Amino acid sequence: MTLLVAVKFKYGVIFTADTMNTAVNITGEPTGEKNTVSKVEFIKENIIVSIGGLTPLGPNVINIVKAKLSNQPNIISFQKALKCIEQTMKEQFSLFVRDNPNFPDPELFMFVGGYDPESKTAYIYALSHINNFRPVEQPYYTAIGPEEEKAIAYIKDNLQGIRDMNKVVEVLAESIRLVNHETVSKDTLSLTSFYIEEHNKVYRRKIEIDRFGESKQTNL
């Protein structure tokens, strides 16, 4: 499993996820192998996705979406990106189910977020196998995964009034570290995307925070 959290602001979004991958075999049983993966990715400069569920399937969806949108501008219509992601998730999930009939209850879920210059609005949508990947718009802050209610409650109690984006990232990371679940790591990865209209430019950052709260930031 995976814990994904996200928050939106007037001109952009911040997505955070844990970094643990728990391997399973072709029948869906855990192998005991665990490694570190990135579950948060840029599709375009103004579009971030975070993904959970089947490990081989999630990254494959992201790579296919990137390839489909490779001829599009770096700053893209949010709805165009969302439609492409929805279609790709449906296609790839159906192929997996067809090719792996003995895999019990496969899961695939994703947050898609970003600022849309056309509507001048920031969005977060959730897509899940549970409702055949129908996009569902999310509130100001949201989470999906083990003990998601605990993460949401922590974000609600600690986010109000914060204007420093570094502090926001710390709150999101801490909301994940509070969850004690064998498939959720205490290490987190966050991506930020904020559109500056007068520059027609998106400012992006990558923030890694380890289990001890030590952070590493990279401007992208």
N, C-alpha and C positions, 0 to 999 in steps of 0.2 A: 504493500500500500504506500501511499504518498499523502503528504499534507501540503496543500496549496493555499496560500492566502494572497489577497490582493486588495488594493485601495485605489480609488480614483479621485482626481482633483479637477479643477476647472480646465487645465491645459494638459493633462497627462495622467499617467498611471504608474504605480509601483507594484511589481509582482515578486513574491518570495515563495520559495519552496525548500523543503529539506533535500538532502543530497544522497540519501541511501537507496540503493537498488538491491532488492531481494530476488535472487534468481529462482526460477521454477523450471521443472522439466516439461516434456510435451503433454503430460497429463495434468499439469497445473499444480503439482506437489512441490513445495519448497525444497531446494537442494542443499540449503544451509550456506550457500555462497552469498556473500554480500560485498558490494563495491560502491564506489562513489560515482555518481553521474550528475549531469546538468539536466534539470527538469524545466528550466526557464530559458526561452530563446526569443530572439528577435526574428520576426518574419519579414518585416520592413522596419525602417527607422522609427516609424510611429506606431508599429503594431508589435505587441509582445504576446507570447503564448506561454502557458505553463501546463504541463501534461502529467497525468498519472495513469496507472493501470498496467497493461501489458508492456513490458520493457521493449521488446523488439518492435512492437507495433507503434508505440508513441513516437520515437525518433524517426521511424520510417514515414509517418504521416507528416512530420515537420519538414523532412527533406523533400518530400513530394510537393508540398505546398510551396516551399521556396523555389523549386524548379518551375512550377506552374506560373509563379508570379515574377520570375526572373526578368521578364521583358517589361515589367511595370516600373513606374517611377519609384524612387527611394521613399517618398512620402505618398502613400496610396489612400484611396477611399476606404474607409473602415468597412463599409457594407460589402464592397467588392472582396476584400480579404476574408471577411466572415463567411460569405457565400462559398468561396473556394475551400475554406477550411471545413465547413459543414459537409460539402460534397465529398471531399477527400476522406474524412473520417468515416462516413457511411460506406464508401467504396472499400477502404482497406479493412474495416472491421468485418464486412460481409465476406471478403476473401479469406480472412483469418478463420472465421467460423466454418466456412466451407472446407478449407484445407486441413482444419484441426478438429474433426468432429468429436474427439475424445477429451478435448479440453473443457473442463467444467466451468461454467459461469464466467467467461472472459469479461474483463472490465477495461474500459477506456473512457477517460474524462479529461476535459480541458477547460481552462479559462483563456479567453481571448480579450485583449483590451488595448486601448490606445485612444489617441486624439484624432478626430476626423476634421480636417480643415474645411470640408465642404459644409458640414452642419455646425461647425464650431462647437463641438461637444465631445467630451470624453466618455467612453463606454467601457463596461466590462460585461461579457457574456459567458455563460457556462454551457458546455455541450457535453452530453453523456450518453453512453450506450443505453441507459435506463429509459430514455424517451426518444431513441433513434436519432440522437444528436440534433434535436431541435434546439436552436439557440434560445437561451432564457436570459434576459437582461438581469443583471445583478445590482444590488444597492451600492451605496458609497463604499462599504467595505464588505468582504465576503471570504469564505473559506470552504474547502471541501477536503474530506479525508477523515482519518481516525480522530475522534474527540474534537471535531470541528467546532462544536458549540463552545468548548473551553477556549479555543483560539479566538473565536468571534467575541466572546465576552471580554477577554483581555484587551482586544483591540478597542472595543467600545469604551472600556473604562479608562484607557490610557492615551487615546489618540486626540481627544478633544483639545483644541487650543494650540496644538503643536504646528508651528510654521516651518521649522527646520526639517528639510527632507532627510537629513542624516538621522535625526531622532525618529522620524516615521519608520525608516528602515529598521532601526533598532527595536521599535515596538513590534513590527511584524516578525522579526527574527525571534524575539523573546516569546511571542505567542506560540511559535512552533516548539521552542525549547521547553516550554511548560508541559507539553504533551509527552506522556510516558507510554510509548508504544514500541514494540520490538521492531516494527518496520519503518519507524520515523526517526531520522537522525537528529542530533542536536546542532549539527553544522547546517548552515543555510546559504543559499545563493539568492540575491535580489538583482533585478534589472529595473531601471527607471527610464522613462521616456516622457519628455516634456517639450511641447511645441511653443516656440517663440514666434508670434505672428509677424512682428516687424522685421525679423530676420528671415522669415520663411524657412526656419531651421529647427531641427529636433536635437535637443541635448540629451545624451544618453550616458548612463553610468552602470557599471557592474560592481556590486558590493558583496563580498564574501565575509561572513561572520562565523567564527568557529564556536565550538561548544562552550568556550570560556568567555565569549563576548568580544574577542579580538577581531578587528575588522581589517580588510584590505579592499581598497577602492581603486577602480580603473575607469578613466574617461574613455568613451568609445567614439 
